[in-house]
Amino acid sequence: MIDTLGDILRNNAYKFPDEIAYSYHGRVVTFAEHLDRGNRLSSALWQIGLRRQDRVSVLSQNTIEFMECYVACELAGYIAATVNWRLAAPEISYILKDSTPRVLFFEAQYAATIDKIRSELPFIERFICFGGEVPEWAEDYETFLATGDAQGAPSRPLPDEIMHLIYTSGTTGRPKGVMRTHRAEIAIAILMATELGLIVSDKLQLMMPVFHVGARFLQLAVHIRGGSVVMHHDFKPAEIVDAIERERVTMTHMAPTMVQAMLSVPGIDKRDLKSLHTICYSAAPMPVPLLKRGLQLLGPVFLQLYGMTEGGGTTLHKRQHKPDGSTEDIKRLGSIGQAAPNVDIRIVDEEGRELPAGEPGEILTRTATHMLGYWNNSTATISALRDGWYYTGDVGYLDDQGFLYLVDRKKDMIISGGENIYSREVEEAVATHPAIMDVAVIGVKDDYWGETVRAICVLNAGQTVAEAELIDHTKAMIASYKKPKSVVFVDDLPRLPSGKINKVALRQMYGSTGDKGK
């Protein structure tokens, strides 16, 4: 019986002890080895005083050590509080202050960033480093792990206890910690395994960051079926292609920009990629020219999933990708698919009344994969979770066959290269420049990135600032991938009668690549 994520580990170590759990840059880890090291790490944490539902934070790109930290939490009931390694130091500090972990595991390449903010983190009792030179104020990971007992920690989580605390940006500009339980994670693993048709012989390739739910959910899905993971530290297109061919990868997960980069690898048409039966993508529609090229080269492998950190949602299946089909088939390539099994979807107006097919409104979902709520944020939790439904903040409509179309983002989210960027957060960073009087941020359609960030700015009287200078200023405040790629200077921003900035008008005026001069 699988009641918690630790049961998946024990089940695979019992049934398939010598089978591969992870292949990682030449290193192979079996299910038995993975459980053993996870037990030792959970025990080492217990021995320094951690107990169930204490937070353990991890700042790392994709590594085996990261996955072992997950395992320790899965087995003993600690909460894994992940940190996006792409964030700037002030953003990392905010997340750590909000989650208050007792232990921080980090990859050595982030030592300077952590050292810069250490004085702000008195609640962190131990800093544990792996993957390089260990600073004098931290401990070596392998040395720490060796202090643990092979029997593991003397505690196990309950199904409805928190497993993950994963931060997602919000319209207030402050990240929100999404609390996800063991029960919800098992539900999402089963949903993903079902939608993707995973079986025990599958090999999943992961290069998307495992601090995000996308990669993490897929890893759980393949492991709940007993399959294996081919994991990469980061995304290098030629390396990805080599691994698919060498490891006989059967499924991979990429943003559309990554698919484009992979298909641009020299000699791609001569590589043996026949083992690949599924490319799962999300975060943005697949551009039709790219889809056609991929289908021609790889066959019917594309599948789109729509969801969010708060819970899963819809699937556009492989057989529904028909770029040469009917007018309706082509239109549905712009959809995000239909509701997955055991997922209910409603479209409602501002008063919560259900809307008919074709009429846009807020997207609501109801599913066992939902979050428990937001950490330290009861106001946001009450707003998002009502009567069993999650209010996504996305605006869309359903057609008469249940295909869901996104038409706008109530929360002003921009999706660039598979990363979620919230306009309010960027606006606050831009506004700190002394030359800026007012600013609004929108997404600009882009063939490669899906969208890029554009800031529309009003200058203070008598002030000037160059576009490049303002972009560099913003980069110092927030993660580089969130910074504006372009800036438009205007005399005034259009406003609604309520006084709010009219972003619909701004998108119409400046929402295309060539609209800077309007």
Residue pairs with C-beta under 8 A, 6 or more apart in sequence:
1 7
2 8
2 11
2 186
2 224
3 159
3 182
3 183
3 186
4 74
4 156
4 157
4 158
4 159
4 163
4 182
4 186
5 74
5 163
5 182
5 185
5 186
5 220
6 74
6 75
6 76
6 156
6 157
8 74
8 186
8 189
8 220
8 223
8 224
9 31
9 34
9 35
9 38
9 71
9 74
9 75
9 223
10 35
11 226
12 19
12 21
12 31
12 35
12 223
12 226
13 31
13 32
13 34
13 35
15 226
16 31
16 226
17 30
17 31
17 32
18 30
18 31
18 32
19 30
19 31
19 226
19 228
20 28
20 29
20 30
20 31
20 228
21 29
21 30
21 31
21 33
21 34
21 223
21 228
21 229
22 28
22 29
22 34
22 64
22 67
22 228
22 229
22 230
22 231
23 29
23 228
23 229
23 230
23 231
23 247
24 63
24 64
24 230
24 231
24 232
24 233
25 232
25 233
27 64
29 64
34 67
34 68
34 71
35 71
36 150
37 68
37 71
37 145
38 68
38 71
38 72
38 74
38 75
38 152
39 75
39 148
39 149
39 150
39 151
39 152
39 153
40 145
40 146
40 148
40 149
40 150
40 152
41 68
41 69
41 71
41 72
41 145
41 148
42 71
42 72
42 73
42 75
42 76
42 78
42 148
42 152
42 153
43 148
43 149
43 150
43 151
43 152
43 153
44 144
44 145
44 146
44 147
44 148
45 56
45 72
45 76
45 78
45 103
45 148
45 153
46 76
46 148
46 153
46 154
46 155
47 147
47 148
47 149
48 103
48 125
48 126
49 102
49 125
50 56
50 76
50 78
50 102
50 103
51 155
52 76
52 77
52 78
52 155
52 157
52 161
53 77
53 78
53 79
53 161
53 162
54 78
54 79
54 101
54 102
55 78
55 79
55 81
55 99
55 100
55 101
55 102
55 165
56 69
56 72
56 73
56 78
56 79
56 80
56 81
56 101
56 102
56 103
56 105
57 81
57 82
57 83
57 96
57 99
57 101
57 103
57 104
57 105
57 124
58 66
58 69
58 70
58 80
58 81
58 82
58 83
58 104
58 105
58 106
58 211
59 83
59 85
59 92
59 104
59 105
59 106
59 107
59 110
59 113
59 114
60 66
60 85
60 105
60 106
60 107
60 110
60 130
60 131
60 211
61 85
61 107
61 109
61 209
61 233
61 234
62 206
62 207
62 209
62 210
62 215
62 231
62 232
62 233
62 234
63 107
63 130
63 131
63 233
64 231
65 105
65 107
65 130
65 131
65 141
66 105
66 210
66 211
67 210
67 219
67 231
68 145
69 80
69 105
70 80
70 210
70 216
72 78
72 153
73 79
73 80
73 163
74 157
74 163
74 182
75 152
75 153
75 156
76 152
76 153
76 155
76 156
76 157
77 155
77 156
77 157
77 158
77 161
79 162
79 163
79 164
79 165
80 163
80 164
80 165
81 95
81 99
81 101
81 164
81 165
81 166
81 177
82 164
82 165
82 166
82 167
82 211
83 92
83 95
83 96
83 167
83 211
84 91
84 92
84 95
84 167
84 209
84 211
84 212
84 479
85 107
85 110
85 209
85 211
86 419
86 479
86 480
86 481
87 95
87 478
87 479
88 476
88 477
88 478
88 479
89 113
89 116
89 117
90 117
90 477
91 175
91 478
91 479
92 113
92 114
92 117
93 117
93 120
93 121
94 174
94 175
95 167
95 175
95 177
96 104
96 117
96 121
96 124
97 120
97 121
98 167
98 175
98 177
98 375
98 376
99 165
99 167
99 177
99 375
100 123
101 123
101 124
102 123
102 124
102 125
102 126
103 124
103 125
103 126
103 127
103 128
104 114
104 121
104 124
104 126
104 127
104 128
105 128
105 129
105 130
105 141
106 114
106 127
106 128
106 129
106 130
106 138
107 129
107 130
107 131
107 132
108 129
108 130
108 131
108 132
108 133
108 134
109 131
109 132
111 129
111 132
111 133
111 135
111 138
114 127
115 135
115 137
118 124
118 127
118 137
126 139
126 144
127 137
127 138
127 139
128 138
128 139
128 140
128 141
128 144
129 135
129 138
129 139
129 140
129 141
130 140
130 141
130 142
134 140
157 163
157 182
158 182
159 181
159 182
159 183
159 186
160 181
160 182
160 183
160 372
161 181
161 182
162 179
162 180
162 181
162 372
163 180
163 181
163 182
163 185
164 178
164 179
164 180
164 185
164 213
164 216
165 177
165 178
165 179
165 180
165 375
166 177
166 178
166 180
166 211
166 212
166 213
166 216
166 309
167 175
167 176
167 177
167 178
168 175
168 176
168 178
168 308
168 309
168 310
168 420
169 175
169 176
169 420
169 421
169 422
169 425
170 176
170 380
170 411
170 422
171 393
171 411
171 412
171 422
171 424
172 424
173 422
173 424
173 425
173 427
173 428
176 374
176 375
176 377
176 380
177 374
177 375
177 376
177 377
178 309
178 310
178 371
178 374
178 375
179 371
179 372
179 373
179 374
179 375
180 213
180 309
180 371
180 372
181 372
183 368
184 311
184 368
184 369
184 370
184 371
184 372
185 217
185 220
186 220
186 224
187 342
187 367
187 368
187 369
188 217
188 220
188 221
188 311
188 312
188 369
189 217
189 220
189 221
189 223
189 224
190 221
190 224
191 312
191 340
191 341
191 342
191 343
191 367
191 369
192 198
192 217
192 218
192 220
192 221
192 305
192 312
193 221
193 222
193 224
193 225
194 340
194 341
195 303
195 305
195 315
195 317
195 340
195 341
196 218
196 221
196 251
196 278
196 280
196 303
197 278
198 204
198 221
198 222
198 225
198 227
198 251
199 225
199 227
200 225
200 226
200 227
201 227
201 250
202 222
202 225
202 227
202 228
202 250
202 251
203 227
203 228
203 229
203 230
203 247
203 248
203 249
203 250
203 251
203 275
204 218
204 219
204 221
204 222
204 227
204 228
204 229
204 230
204 249
204 250
204 251
204 252
204 253
205 229
205 230
205 231
205 232
205 240
205 243
205 244
205 247
205 249
205 251
205 252
205 253
206 215
206 218
206 219
206 229
206 230
206 231
206 232
206 252
206 253
207 231
207 232
207 234
207 235
207 240
207 252
207 253
207 254
207 258
208 214
208 215
208 235
208 253
208 254
208 255
208 418
209 215
210 216
210 219
210 231
212 309
213 307
213 308
213 309
214 253
214 282
214 283
215 253
217 307
217 312
218 253
218 280
219 229
222 228
222 229
222 251
223 229
230 243
230 247
230 249
232 239
232 240
232 243
235 258
235 261
237 258
237 261
237 262
237 264
237 265
238 265
240 252
240 258
240 262
241 262
241 265
241 268
241 271
241 273
243 249
244 252
244 271
244 273
244 275
244 276
245 271
245 272
245 273
248 275
249 275
249 276
250 275
250 276
250 277
250 278
251 276
251 277
251 278
251 279
251 280
252 276
252 278
252 279
252 280
253 279
253 280
253 281
253 282
254 262
254 279
254 280
254 281
255 281
255 282
255 283
255 284
255 417
255 418
255 450
256 281
256 283
256 284
256 285
256 286
256 287
256 290
256 418
256 450
257 417
257 418
257 448
257 449
257 450
258 418
259 279
259 281
259 286
259 290
259 294
260 290
260 448
262 268
263 290
263 293
263 294
263 297
265 271
268 297
269 297
273 297
273 298
276 298
276 301
277 301
278 301
278 303
278 318
279 294
279 298
279 301
279 302
279 303
280 303
280 304
280 305
281 302
281 303
281 304
281 305
282 304
282 305
282 306
282 307
282 418
283 415
283 418
283 419
283 420
283 450
284 415
284 418
284 450
284 451
285 304
285 333
285 334
285 336
286 294
286 302
286 304
286 321
286 333
287 447
288 323
288 330
288 333
291 302
291 321
291 323
291 333
292 323
292 324
294 301
294 302
295 301
295 302
295 321
295 323
300 318
300 319
300 321
301 318
302 318
302 321
303 315
303 316
303 317
303 318
303 321
304 315
304 316
304 336
304 337
305 312
305 313
305 314
305 315
305 337
306 313
306 314
306 315
306 336
306 337
306 404
307 313
307 314
307 369
308 392
309 371
310 370
310 371
310 384
310 390
310 392
311 365
311 367
311 369
311 370
311 371
311 390
312 340
312 343
312 367
312 369
313 336
313 339
313 340
313 343
313 345
313 365
313 367
313 404
314 336
314 337
314 338
314 339
314 340
314 343
314 345
314 404
315 337
315 338
315 340
316 332
316 333
316 335
316 336
316 337
316 338
316 403
317 337
320 329
320 332
320 337
321 333
322 329
322 330
322 333
323 329
323 330
323 333
332 399
332 403
334 405
335 399
335 403
335 404
335 405
336 396
336 404
336 405
336 406
337 403
337 404
338 401
338 402
338 403
338 404
339 345
339 402
339 404
340 367
342 367
342 368
343 365
343 366
343 367
343 369
344 365
344 366
344 367
345 363
345 364
345 365
345 366
345 398
345 402
345 404
346 354
346 363
346 364
346 366
346 389
347 354
347 355
347 359
347 360
347 361
347 362
347 363
347 364
347 396
347 397
347 398
348 354
348 355
348 361
348 362
348 364
349 355
349 361
349 362
350 362
355 361
355 397
357 397
357 398
357 399
357 400
358 397
358 398
358 399
358 400
359 397
360 395
360 396
360 397
360 407
360 408
361 395
361 396
361 397
362 391
362 392
362 393
362 394
362 395
362 410
363 392
363 394
363 395
363 396
363 404
363 406
364 389
364 390
364 391
364 392
365 389
365 390
365 392
366 388
366 389
366 390
367 390
370 385
370 390
371 385
371 390
373 381
373 384
373 385
374 380
374 381
374 384
383 391
384 390
384 391
384 393
385 391
393 409
393 410
393 411
394 406
394 408
394 409
394 410
394 411
394 413
395 406
395 407
395 408
395 409
395 410
396 404
396 405
396 406
396 407
397 404
397 405
397 407
398 404
398 405
399 405
411 422
412 422
412 423
412 424
412 441
412 503
413 420
413 421
413 422
413 423
414 420
414 421
414 422
414 423
414 441
414 442
414 443
414 451
414 453
415 421
415 443
415 450
415 451
416 443
416 446
416 449
416 450
416 451
416 452
416 453
416 481
417 449
417 450
417 481
418 450
419 481
419 482
421 443
421 453
421 481
421 482
423 440
423 441
423 442
423 443
423 453
423 503
424 441
425 478
425 482
426 441
426 453
426 455
426 474
426 478
426 482
426 483
426 484
427 439
427 440
427 441
427 455
429 474
429 477
429 478
429 482
429 483
430 436
430 439
430 441
430 455
430 457
430 470
430 473
430 474
430 484
431 438
431 439
432 473
432 477
433 465
433 470
433 473
433 474
434 460
434 463
435 459
435 460
435 463
435 464
435 465
435 470
436 457
436 458
436 459
436 460
436 465
436 470
437 458
437 459
437 460
437 461
437 463
438 457
438 458
438 493
439 455
439 456
439 457
439 458
440 455
440 456
440 493
440 501
440 503
440 506
441 453
441 454
441 455
441 456
441 484
442 454
442 456
442 503
442 506
442 507
442 510
442 511
443 451
443 452
443 453
443 454
443 507
443 511
444 451
444 452
444 453
444 454
444 485
444 486
444 510
444 511
444 512
444 513
444 515
445 451
445 511
445 512
445 513
446 452
446 513
452 485
452 486
453 482
453 483
453 484
453 485
453 486
454 484
454 485
454 486
454 487
454 488
454 510
454 511
455 470
455 474
455 484
455 486
455 487
455 488
456 487
456 488
456 490
456 493
456 506
456 510
457 470
457 487
457 488
457 489
457 490
458 489
458 490
458 491
458 492
458 493
459 465
459 489
465 473
467 486
467 487
470 484
470 487
471 483
471 484
471 485
471 487
474 482
474 483
474 484
475 483
486 516
488 510
488 515
488 516
493 501
493 502
493 506
494 501
494 502
494 505
494 506
494 509
495 501
495 502
496 502
509 515
509 518
510 516
510 518
